[in-house]
Each structure stands twice: as structure tokens, then as C-alpha cells.
Amino acid sequence: MNWRHYAALFVIGFIVPFLVSRFQSLPGYMDADYYFAGGIQLAEGRGFTEPYLWNYLDDPASLPHPSHTYWMPLASIVSALGMWFTGQVTYAAGRLPFLLLSACVPLLTATLAFRVSGQTRLAVVSGLLSAFSLYYAPFMPVPDNYALYMLLGSMFLLLAPRREDWVPVVLGALAGLMTLARSDGLLWLGLASLTVMWNSSRRNENTFNEWLRRIILAVFLVLLGYLLTMGWWHVRNLDLFGSLLTPGGGRLLWLQNYNQTFIYPPENLTRDSFLQAGWDLALQNRLRAFISNFSNAFAAQGGIFLFPFILIGLWQVRRDLRTKIAITGWLLLFAVMTVIFPFAGSRGSFFHAGAAFQPYWWVAAPIGLEAVIDWARRRGRFAEKNAPVFLQSILVLLALFMTVYLVNFRVIADGWAKDDLIYPSVEKMLIEQGITLGDVVIVRNPPGYFIASNRPSVALPFGDESTILEVAEKFDARYLVLEKGGTFDSIQDLYEEPQSNSAFVYLGEVNEAKLYRIELAR
């Protein structure tokens, strides 16, 4: 690999997400809305607070509320850096760092591939596969953790086989950054500890005690590195909540359906309620999560046509420590997102978290194809000298064409952020109906509504109309927005018959969103 290879990969790696971003005027979905909105708060000097709530799991008391009590803050910090650097609080400024980070993914993927295979040609192919990233391509330019996770995961695997004394500290620091990006980054703290143990087991120690001391020291250094990057956030949580982790996440263990993520009050979500629902339901939910996550592994992470070559490639480099780390970590992630958090996993968390391992799958695919070509040549096929280059070019072209198809399907034809695009019109109508500055709105996507209106908002709670009134009472919310397809079954009657409940005064409809003023009994 030389600088020309890296320059070409960087340019291609930037052009692809840049072109995708031309069709994305908004973050497009709640996760990215939340990270970008958090970046706005930081850029405007309001710190880690938020005038919106997208769930009630940590039993919030009022608005504004401490931010990032469910999703972690790193993507918001990165988005804020773009705004600080440009001096503009705009979406273009907030996503700029993610475009640059996306451009770096092919560089680290190619570097990792060269370290594994030792072949420039295979490394370049891996870098191009990461540039044309198929299902991940629509999400690379937005303020989210995809590019961050791919880069951090690549760095981790690049350093893992090294045995210098400083490596455990850096692996711990990377695990801390990954936890600062996503709560499932804690898995990488375990992988860092496992890595240094593997490395220690390969040393020729004279005695068992020397080996044990080395392992204990290495794990201590991993924890030290982790605290260097993540410790300040644990201190913040201790100060606010009296615990290292935020209090709401534990309630996810007791979900019986995805909509309970938005349950109010959160005390209704307990171990007893989970057990009362029965083990049959729990097993059915986990079976559905298994099917969903396995499909994700084949299509989104495996790239469909890349999948067999990834498996063959991993077998070819099965003795490489990085392969052991990647497969072990991925299997643990699959288990966690299937058994422990089946709803979060099947609704996107497995796809999100799997991005950290994705560069290694792109490393393995060309190696697998090379092994297939070698096998065929031994049987008298593909004897032409340039056959490997030709077939690898086809692999890259397939990735390019499928990426174009998926971006067109997901971003252009389907309409990126089409649900959130109605919010400016909704806000305009509410202003015409007398809403005042500071009035709180109950809505499907509070961070998205905040981006469109700069208005405090809280999530539509899972429950019936009385639950909405409880939320309105607690957070002094005076307006309700019900969107087509964005309600729960228990309140569908209110959407279909908007004048059926005198506590909700129907104000009108805009873009199939129905607006209400909430009349609370005093």
C-alpha cells in the first residue's frame, strides 16, 4: 500500500456519502435526530440537557432534562464539533464531521486488510467494498455512530495483535470511546480484556505466577484506558443518578413488546409484569428476534453476495487473533441482541452495533474470493493470469451497483425523512391556533420536532388516552399531534374520530397529522 492507494480510497470514500447526503436535508430517523439535536444543545452552550423526551424509562421529572440517558453522547459531541468549527448551527455543519469520518473508513479497512493478507490488491478491494457499503451507505453521512463504530472497531483490531506495554491502555481507551458512542460498547471492554489475556497466554512465562501477574496488570491497564475516555461520563451519572449507568436501561429487560419502550409510567415495566406475560410470549419474541437478526447478518452485514466469500475468508484466516476477536465479539453481540434485548436488537441495534465488526467482514470477503479462485485453478479453471483481478473487479462493481440501488430505494425513491418533513407545517398550524412560546407538544418524534420548531416536546406515551393526559399533566403539555401510522392501537380511535373525547379539542389536520389542544381538569 502506498499513498496513492490511500488518496484514491479517501476520495472515493468521501464522494459516496457526499452524494448520498445531497438527498438528505434532515437526519431522517429518531436516533440521528436525537444525536443532531444533542449537538445543537452543546453548540449553543446548553450542555448535556434536552428540552425534549423521547421515552420515560428513567422516570424524568420535568423539562429540561439531563440528556443522553438512553443513547450515548459521542455522536452528539462530534456533531457539535462540526458546528463549532464552522460557526453555524445547521444540519450541514452538524453532519460535516461524519462525512469526513466516513471517508476514513476505507483507509482503515484497507490498512487492516493489508495487515491480515499482506497483499495490496486484496487490501484495495476491501477498501472499495467499505466505500460501497450497501445497506450501510444511506446512514454513513448522518449524525449517528456508523462511521465512528467502523473506525473504532478497525483501530481495535489493528492494535489487538501487538504486544507493546501500551497496547492494553489504548485498547481500553477505544472500548471507552465505543461505550461513549453506544451502551453496547461495553462488550468491547470485555473483548479488550480477553485480547490481552490471549496475548499473555502466547508469551513464554517461566512460572504460572508470572503469567498471572502479567494478565492482572494487562487487565488493570485496560480498565485504566477505559476510564480515561469513559470515566467522566460515569462520574456525571453518579452525580445525577447515584449510579455508574443511567437508571432507565435496566427496564428494557422486562419489555413484552417494542411499544413498551415508550411506556408511562415506567414503574409499570417490572420483572413481575414480564413473568405475568408468560414464558411462551418471551420465547416467541426471542425467536422472532433470532430470525430478524440472522436475516440482518446475511443481508445487511453479509452483503448477500459477499456472504459466502466472507465465511470462506474467515476460515482462511481463522488462526489470526483478529479473526478470533471479531467472531467471538460478533457471536456475543448476536446473543445479547437476541436473548437479552430482543426488541432493541431486531429494531436496529444489532445493525448499528454490528458496524464495528463490518470492516473485518470486508477484509475477509476478498480473501475468500481468492481462496475460491485458487481452488478453481487447481482444477484447471480461471487459468488466465488476470482472472483474479477480473473477478475481484466484478465483486466491487456488484457492491457499487447494489449500493446505488439501495440508496435509491431507501433515500431517493422512498423519500428520506418523509415523516419528519411535515413538522414545519404542523408547527405553523399550531401557531395559527394560538400556541405560545414554551408550550410543550406531545408528538411521535420529539427530537425531530425540536429540530423543526425549536419547541419543547415529549413522546407520545404507550397507553390509552388517560395515559396521554397523565403525561400532559406532569410535563405541562398543552398540545397533541397524532400522525398517520404513528399512533398506538389503544388510541387509534382518537385519530379516526378526533372529536370523540372532550379532553382533546380537535384543531385540524395537516399532511394527515391531526392536532389537538389538551384540556386538563383543574
C-alpha positions as CSV (number, residue, x, y, z in Angstrom):
1,M,0.0,0.0,0.0
2,N,1.3,3.5,-0.9
3,W,0.0,7.0,-0.5
4,R,-1.7,6.9,-4.0
5,H,-3.9,4.0,-2.9
6,Y,-4.9,5.8,0.3
7,A,-5.6,9.0,-1.5
8,A,-7.8,7.3,-4.0
9,L,-9.7,5.4,-1.3
10,F,-10.2,8.6,0.7
11,V,-11.6,10.5,-2.3
12,I,-14.0,7.6,-3.2
13,G,-14.8,7.2,0.5
14,F,-15.8,10.9,0.6
15,I,-17.6,11.1,-2.7
16,V,-20.1,8.3,-2.0
17,P,-21.5,9.6,1.3
18,F,-21.4,13.2,0.0
19,L,-23.6,12.2,-3.0
20,V,-25.9,10.4,-0.6
21,S,-26.1,13.5,1.6
22,R,-27.4,15.6,-1.3
23,F,-30.7,13.8,-0.9
24,Q,-30.9,14.1,2.9
25,S,-32.0,17.5,4.2
26,L,-32.7,16.1,7.7
27,P,-31.2,13.4,9.8
28,G,-34.2,11.2,8.8
29,Y,-35.0,9.0,11.8
30,M,-35.2,9.4,15.5
31,D,-31.7,8.2,16.5
32,A,-30.0,10.6,14.2
33,D,-32.5,13.4,15.1
34,Y,-31.6,12.8,18.7
35,Y,-27.8,13.0,18.2
36,F,-28.1,16.1,16.0
37,A,-30.4,17.8,18.4
38,G,-28.0,17.0,21.2
39,G,-25.2,18.5,19.1
40,I,-27.3,21.7,18.8
41,Q,-27.7,21.9,22.6
42,L,-23.9,21.6,23.0
43,A,-23.1,24.0,20.2
44,E,-25.4,26.6,21.7
45,G,-23.9,26.3,25.2
46,R,-26.7,24.4,27.0
47,G,-24.6,21.4,27.8
48,F,-25.9,17.9,28.2
49,T,-29.5,18.9,28.7
50,E,-32.5,18.4,26.4
51,P,-35.9,20.2,26.1
52,Y,-37.5,17.0,24.7
53,L,-38.1,13.4,25.9
54,W,-38.3,10.5,23.6
55,N,-39.0,7.9,26.3
56,Y,-39.8,7.8,30.0
57,L,-37.7,4.9,31.1
58,D,-35.6,6.8,33.6
59,D,-38.7,8.4,35.1
60,P,-37.9,12.0,34.1
61,A,-39.3,14.7,36.5
62,S,-39.5,17.8,34.2
63,L,-38.1,19.7,31.2
64,P,-35.4,20.4,30.5
65,H,-34.0,17.0,31.4
66,P,-30.4,15.6,31.6
67,S,-29.6,14.4,28.1
68,H,-28.3,11.0,26.8
69,T,-29.8,8.9,29.5
70,Y,-30.5,6.2,26.9
71,W,-28.5,6.9,23.8
72,M,-24.9,7.8,24.5
73,P,-23.3,11.3,23.7
74,L,-20.3,10.7,21.4
75,A,-22.2,11.3,18.1
76,S,-23.7,14.5,19.6
77,I,-20.2,15.7,20.6
78,V,-18.9,15.0,17.1
79,S,-21.9,16.8,15.5
80,A,-21.3,19.8,17.9
81,L,-17.6,19.9,16.8
82,G,-18.8,20.5,13.2
83,M,-21.0,23.3,14.3
84,W,-18.2,24.9,16.5
85,F,-15.7,24.5,13.6
86,T,-17.9,26.2,11.0
87,G,-19.6,28.7,13.4
88,Q,-23.0,27.6,12.1
89,V,-25.8,25.7,13.9
90,T,-27.1,23.9,10.8
91,Y,-27.6,20.4,9.7
92,A,-24.9,20.8,7.0
93,A,-22.4,21.8,9.7
94,G,-23.5,19.1,12.1
95,R,-23.0,16.3,9.6
96,L,-19.7,17.5,8.1
97,P,-17.6,15.5,10.6
98,F,-19.5,12.3,9.7
99,L,-18.7,12.8,6.0
100,L,-15.0,13.1,6.8
101,L,-15.2,10.1,9.2
102,S,-16.9,8.1,6.5
103,A,-14.1,8.9,4.1
104,C,-11.6,7.5,6.6
105,V,-13.4,4.1,6.8
106,P,-11.9,2.8,3.5
107,L,-8.4,3.8,4.7
108,L,-8.5,1.8,7.9
109,T,-10.3,-1.1,6.3
110,A,-7.6,-1.3,3.6
111,T,-4.9,-1.0,6.3
112,L,-6.5,-3.8,8.3
113,A,-6.8,-5.9,5.2
114,F,-3.1,-5.4,4.3
115,R,-2.1,-6.4,7.8
116,V,-4.1,-9.6,7.5
117,S,-3.4,-10.6,3.9
118,G,-0.2,-8.8,3.1
119,Q,-1.5,-8.2,-0.4
120,T,-2.0,-4.7,-1.8
121,R,-4.6,-5.8,-4.3
122,L,-6.8,-7.5,-1.7
123,A,-6.4,-4.5,0.6
124,V,-7.6,-2.1,-2.1
125,V,-10.6,-4.4,-2.9
126,S,-11.5,-4.4,0.8
127,G,-11.2,-0.6,0.9
128,L,-13.5,-0.2,-2.1
129,L,-16.1,-2.6,-0.6
130,S,-16.2,-0.4,2.5
131,A,-16.7,2.7,0.3
132,F,-19.6,1.0,-1.5
133,S,-21.1,-0.2,1.8
134,L,-24.5,-1.5,0.5
135,Y,-27.1,-1.3,3.4
136,Y,-24.9,1.0,5.4
137,A,-24.5,3.6,2.7
138,P,-27.7,5.6,3.4
139,F,-26.7,6.0,7.0
140,M,-23.0,6.9,6.7
141,P,-23.5,10.7,6.2
142,V,-26.0,11.3,9.0
143,P,-25.1,12.1,12.7
144,D,-25.0,8.6,14.0
145,N,-22.4,6.0,15.2
146,Y,-21.9,4.0,12.0
147,A,-18.7,5.6,10.8
148,L,-17.5,6.1,14.4
149,Y,-18.0,2.4,15.2
150,M,-16.4,1.2,12.0
151,L,-13.3,3.4,12.7
152,L,-13.0,2.4,16.3
153,G,-13.6,-1.3,15.6
154,S,-10.9,-1.2,12.9
155,M,-8.4,0.6,15.2
156,F,-9.1,-2.0,17.9
157,L,-8.4,-4.9,15.5
158,L,-5.3,-3.3,14.1
159,L,-3.8,-3.0,17.5
160,A,-5.1,-6.2,19.0
161,P,-2.1,-8.5,18.0
162,R,0.5,-6.1,19.2
163,R,2.3,-6.8,22.4
164,E,3.8,-3.5,23.4
165,D,3.1,-2.5,27.0
166,W,1.0,0.5,26.0
167,V,-1.4,-1.6,23.9
168,P,-3.8,-2.6,26.8
169,V,-4.3,1.1,27.7
170,V,-5.1,2.0,24.1
171,L,-7.5,-0.9,23.7
172,G,-9.2,0.1,26.9
173,A,-9.5,3.7,25.7
174,L,-11.0,2.5,22.4
175,A,-13.5,0.4,24.4
176,G,-14.3,3.5,26.4
177,L,-14.9,5.6,23.2
178,M,-17.1,2.8,21.9
179,T,-19.1,2.8,25.1
180,L,-19.4,6.6,24.9
181,A,-20.9,6.1,21.4
182,R,-23.2,3.2,22.3
183,S,-24.0,1.4,25.5
184,D,-23.3,-1.9,23.9
185,G,-19.7,-0.7,23.6
186,L,-19.2,-2.3,27.0
187,L,-18.9,-5.5,25.0
188,W,-15.6,-4.1,23.7
189,L,-14.3,-3.7,27.2
190,G,-14.8,-7.4,27.7
191,L,-13.1,-8.0,24.3
192,A,-10.2,-5.8,25.3
193,S,-9.7,-7.8,28.5
194,L,-10.0,-11.1,26.6
195,T,-7.5,-9.8,24.0
196,V,-4.8,-9.0,26.5
197,M,-5.4,-12.4,28.1
198,W,-4.9,-14.1,24.7
199,N,-1.8,-12.1,24.1
200,S,-0.4,-13.0,27.6
201,S,-1.1,-16.7,27.0
202,R,1.1,-16.6,24.0
203,R,4.1,-15.4,25.9
204,N,6.7,-17.9,27.3
205,E,6.5,-17.2,31.0
206,N,8.7,-19.1,33.4
207,T,6.1,-19.7,36.1
208,F,2.3,-19.6,36.5
209,N,2.6,-16.7,38.9
210,E,4.5,-14.6,36.4
211,W,1.8,-15.3,33.8
212,L,-1.0,-14.4,36.3
213,R,0.7,-11.2,37.3
214,R,1.1,-10.2,33.6
215,I,-2.6,-10.8,33.0
216,I,-3.7,-8.9,36.1
217,L,-1.5,-6.0,35.1
218,A,-2.8,-6.0,31.5
219,V,-6.5,-6.1,32.6
220,F,-5.8,-3.2,35.0
221,L,-4.3,-1.2,32.2
222,V,-7.3,-1.9,30.0
223,L,-9.6,-0.6,32.8
224,L,-7.3,2.4,33.2
225,G,-7.6,3.2,29.4
226,Y,-11.4,2.7,29.6
227,L,-11.7,5.2,32.4
228,L,-9.5,7.8,30.6
229,T,-12.2,8.1,27.9
230,M,-15.4,7.0,29.6
231,G,-14.7,7.8,33.3
232,W,-16.0,11.4,33.1
233,W,-19.4,10.1,31.9
234,H,-19.7,7.6,34.8
235,V,-18.9,10.5,37.2
236,R,-21.7,12.5,35.6
237,N,-24.1,9.6,36.0
238,L,-23.1,9.2,39.7
239,D,-23.7,12.9,40.3
240,L,-27.1,12.9,38.6
241,F,-28.5,9.4,39.3
242,G,-26.3,7.9,42.0
243,S,-25.2,5.1,39.7
244,L,-22.5,4.5,37.1
245,L,-25.1,3.8,34.5
246,T,-28.3,5.7,33.8
247,P,-31.4,4.1,35.6
248,G,-33.7,3.5,32.6
249,G,-31.7,0.9,30.7
250,G,-32.4,-1.9,33.1
251,R,-36.1,-1.7,32.4
252,L,-35.6,-2.8,28.9
253,L,-35.0,-6.3,30.3
254,W,-38.7,-6.6,31.0
255,L,-40.2,-5.5,27.7
256,Q,-43.0,-7.7,26.3
257,N,-43.3,-5.7,23.1
258,Y,-41.4,-2.9,21.4
259,N,-44.0,-0.2,22.1
260,Q,-43.4,-0.6,25.8
261,T,-40.1,1.3,25.2
262,F,-42.5,4.4,25.4
263,I,-44.4,3.2,28.4
264,Y,-45.7,5.6,31.1
265,P,-45.3,5.5,34.0
266,P,-42.1,3.4,33.7
267,E,-42.8,1.7,37.0
268,N,-45.3,-0.5,35.1
269,L,-42.4,-2.2,33.5
270,T,-41.2,-4.7,36.0
271,R,-39.9,-8.2,36.4
272,D,-43.3,-9.3,37.7
273,S,-45.1,-7.9,34.7
274,F,-42.6,-9.8,32.5
275,L,-43.3,-13.0,34.3
276,Q,-47.1,-12.5,34.3
277,A,-47.0,-12.2,30.5
278,G,-45.7,-15.8,30.4
279,W,-42.6,-17.6,29.0
280,D,-44.4,-18.5,25.8
281,L,-44.5,-14.9,24.8
282,A,-40.9,-14.3,25.9
283,L,-39.7,-17.3,23.8
284,Q,-41.8,-16.2,20.8
285,N,-40.3,-12.7,20.9
286,R,-36.8,-14.1,21.1
287,L,-37.4,-16.5,18.2
288,R,-38.6,-13.5,16.1
289,A,-35.5,-11.6,17.1
290,F,-33.3,-14.5,16.1
291,I,-34.9,-14.7,12.7
292,S,-34.6,-10.9,12.2
293,N,-31.0,-10.7,13.4
294,F,-30.0,-13.7,11.3
295,S,-31.6,-12.1,8.3
296,N,-29.7,-8.9,9.1
297,A,-26.5,-10.9,9.4
298,F,-27.0,-12.4,5.9
299,A,-28.2,-9.3,4.1
300,A,-27.1,-6.1,5.7
301,Q,-23.9,-7.3,7.4
302,G,-23.1,-10.2,5.0
303,G,-24.0,-8.2,1.9
304,I,-25.9,-11.1,0.3
305,F,-23.5,-12.0,-2.5
306,L,-20.5,-11.3,-0.2
307,F,-21.7,-13.6,2.5
308,P,-20.2,-16.9,1.2
309,F,-16.9,-15.3,0.5
310,I,-16.8,-13.7,4.0
311,L,-17.3,-17.2,5.6
312,I,-14.6,-18.7,3.4
313,G,-12.3,-15.8,4.1
314,L,-12.7,-16.1,7.8
315,W,-11.9,-19.8,7.6
316,Q,-8.7,-19.0,5.7
317,V,-7.5,-16.6,8.4
318,R,-9.1,-18.5,11.3
319,R,-5.8,-18.6,13.3
320,D,-5.3,-14.8,13.2
321,L,-6.1,-13.3,16.6
322,R,-8.2,-10.6,14.9
323,T,-10.4,-13.3,13.5
324,K,-10.9,-14.8,16.9
325,I,-11.8,-11.4,18.4
326,A,-14.2,-10.5,15.6
327,I,-16.0,-13.8,15.6
328,T,-16.2,-14.0,19.4
329,G,-17.4,-10.4,19.7
330,W,-20.0,-10.8,17.0
331,L,-21.4,-14.0,18.5
332,L,-21.7,-12.4,21.9
333,L,-23.4,-9.4,20.3
334,F,-25.8,-11.6,18.4
335,A,-26.7,-13.5,21.6
336,V,-27.2,-10.3,23.6
337,M,-29.4,-8.7,20.9
338,T,-31.4,-11.8,20.5
339,V,-31.9,-13.1,24.1
340,I,-31.4,-10.1,26.4
341,F,-32.6,-7.2,24.3
342,P,-34.7,-8.8,21.5
343,F,-36.7,-5.7,20.7
344,A,-33.9,-3.2,20.5
345,G,-31.8,-5.8,18.6
346,S,-34.4,-6.6,16.0
347,R,-35.3,-2.9,15.6
348,G,-31.9,-1.7,14.6
349,S,-29.5,-2.1,17.5
350,F,-27.9,-5.3,16.1
351,F,-27.4,-3.5,12.7
352,H,-26.0,-0.4,14.5
353,A,-23.6,-2.3,16.8
354,G,-22.6,-4.7,14.1
355,A,-20.9,-1.8,12.2
356,A,-17.9,-2.2,14.5
357,F,-17.2,-5.7,13.0
358,Q,-18.1,-4.7,9.4
359,P,-14.6,-3.7,8.3
360,Y,-13.3,-7.2,9.1
361,W,-16.0,-8.8,7.0
362,W,-14.9,-6.5,4.1
363,V,-11.4,-7.7,4.8
364,A,-12.5,-11.4,4.7
365,A,-14.5,-11.2,1.5
366,P,-11.7,-10.7,-1.0
367,I,-9.6,-13.3,0.8
368,G,-12.5,-15.8,0.5
369,L,-12.8,-15.0,-3.2
370,E,-9.1,-15.5,-3.7
371,A,-9.4,-18.9,-2.0
372,V,-12.2,-19.9,-4.4
373,I,-10.1,-18.8,-7.4
374,D,-7.1,-20.8,-6.1
375,W,-9.4,-23.9,-5.6
376,A,-10.8,-23.5,-9.2
377,R,-7.3,-23.1,-10.7
378,R,-6.2,-26.3,-9.2
379,R,-9.0,-27.9,-11.2
380,G,-8.0,-26.2,-14.4
381,R,-10.3,-23.2,-14.3
382,F,-9.6,-19.4,-14.3
383,A,-6.1,-20.2,-15.6
384,E,-5.8,-16.7,-17.2
385,K,-3.3,-14.5,-15.4
386,N,-5.7,-11.7,-14.9
387,A,-8.6,-13.8,-13.8
388,P,-8.3,-12.8,-10.1
389,V,-8.3,-9.1,-10.9
390,F,-11.3,-9.5,-13.2
391,L,-13.3,-11.4,-10.6
392,Q,-12.4,-9.0,-7.8
393,S,-13.4,-6.1,-10.1
394,I,-16.8,-7.8,-10.6
395,L,-17.2,-8.1,-6.8
396,V,-16.6,-4.4,-6.4
397,L,-18.9,-3.5,-9.3
398,L,-21.6,-5.6,-7.8
399,A,-21.2,-3.7,-4.5
400,L,-21.3,-0.4,-6.4
401,F,-24.5,-1.3,-8.3
402,M,-26.2,-2.7,-5.2
403,T,-25.2,0.4,-3.2
404,V,-26.8,2.6,-5.9
405,Y,-29.9,0.5,-5.8
406,L,-30.3,0.6,-2.1
407,V,-29.6,4.3,-1.8
408,N,-32.2,5.0,-4.5
409,F,-34.7,2.7,-2.8
410,R,-34.1,3.9,0.8
411,V,-33.2,7.6,0.3
412,I,-34.4,8.9,-3.1
413,A,-37.4,6.9,-4.2
414,D,-38.9,6.3,-0.7
415,G,-38.2,9.8,0.4
416,W,-35.7,10.4,3.2
417,A,-37.1,11.9,6.4
418,K,-40.6,12.0,4.8
419,D,-42.3,11.6,8.2
420,D,-40.3,14.5,9.8
421,L,-40.8,16.8,6.8
422,I,-44.4,17.5,8.0
423,Y,-43.3,19.1,11.3
424,P,-42.7,22.7,10.0
425,S,-46.3,22.6,8.6
426,V,-47.6,21.2,11.9
427,E,-45.8,24.0,13.9
428,K,-47.2,26.6,11.6
429,M,-50.7,25.4,12.1
430,L,-50.2,25.3,15.9
431,I,-49.0,28.9,15.9
432,E,-52.1,29.9,13.9
433,Q,-54.2,28.1,16.6
434,G,-52.6,30.1,19.4
435,I,-49.7,28.0,20.7
436,T,-47.3,30.2,22.6
437,L,-43.5,30.2,23.1
438,G,-42.5,27.5,25.5
439,D,-45.7,25.4,25.2
440,V,-45.0,21.7,25.2
441,V,-46.2,19.3,22.4
442,I,-46.8,15.6,22.7
443,V,-45.6,14.0,19.4
444,R,-44.2,10.8,17.9
445,N,-40.7,12.1,17.4
446,P,-39.8,14.8,19.9
447,P,-36.1,15.4,18.9
448,G,-37.3,15.6,15.2
449,Y,-40.0,18.1,16.2
450,F,-37.5,20.1,18.2
451,I,-35.2,20.4,15.2
452,A,-38.1,21.7,13.1
453,S,-39.5,24.1,15.6
454,N,-37.1,24.7,18.5
455,R,-40.1,23.8,20.7
456,P,-40.0,21.6,23.8
457,S,-41.8,18.3,23.2
458,V,-42.3,14.9,24.8
459,A,-43.0,11.4,23.3
460,L,-46.4,10.0,22.7
461,P,-46.7,7.5,25.6
462,F,-47.6,3.9,25.2
463,G,-51.0,3.6,26.7
464,D,-54.6,4.9,26.3
465,E,-56.0,8.4,26.3
466,S,-55.8,8.6,30.1
467,T,-52.1,7.9,29.8
468,I,-51.7,10.9,27.5
469,L,-53.5,13.1,30.0
470,E,-51.1,11.9,32.8
471,V,-48.1,12.9,30.7
472,A,-49.7,16.2,29.8
473,E,-50.3,16.9,33.4
474,K,-46.8,16.1,34.5
475,F,-44.9,17.9,31.8
476,D,-47.5,20.7,31.3
477,A,-48.1,19.7,27.7
478,R,-51.0,21.5,26.1
479,Y,-50.9,20.2,22.5
480,L,-51.0,16.7,20.9
481,V,-50.0,15.7,17.4
482,L,-51.2,12.3,16.1
483,E,-49.6,11.2,12.8
484,K,-51.0,8.6,10.4
485,G,-49.2,5.3,11.2
486,G,-47.6,6.9,14.3
487,T,-50.1,6.0,16.9
488,F,-50.7,3.0,19.2
489,D,-53.7,0.7,18.8
490,S,-55.1,1.9,22.1
491,I,-55.5,5.5,20.8
492,Q,-56.3,4.8,17.2
493,D,-60.0,5.7,17.9
494,L,-58.9,9.2,18.8
495,Y,-57.1,9.5,15.5
496,E,-60.0,8.1,13.5
497,E,-62.7,10.0,15.5
498,P,-60.9,13.2,16.5
499,Q,-63.9,14.7,18.3
500,S,-64.6,11.7,20.4
501,N,-63.0,12.8,23.7
502,S,-63.8,16.3,25.1
503,A,-60.4,16.4,26.8
504,F,-58.8,16.7,23.4
505,V,-60.1,19.7,21.4
506,Y,-59.6,18.9,17.7
507,L,-57.8,21.8,15.9
508,G,-57.5,20.4,12.4
509,E,-55.3,18.3,10.1
510,V,-52.2,18.9,8.2
511,N,-50.5,16.2,6.0
512,E,-52.6,13.5,7.7
513,A,-51.4,14.6,11.1
514,K,-54.2,15.6,13.5
515,L,-53.7,18.3,16.0
516,Y,-55.4,18.7,19.4
517,R,-55.4,21.1,22.3
518,I,-55.4,19.2,25.6
519,E,-57.9,20.4,28.2
520,L,-56.8,19.3,31.6
521,A,-59.2,19.3,34.6
522,R,-58.2,21.8,37.2
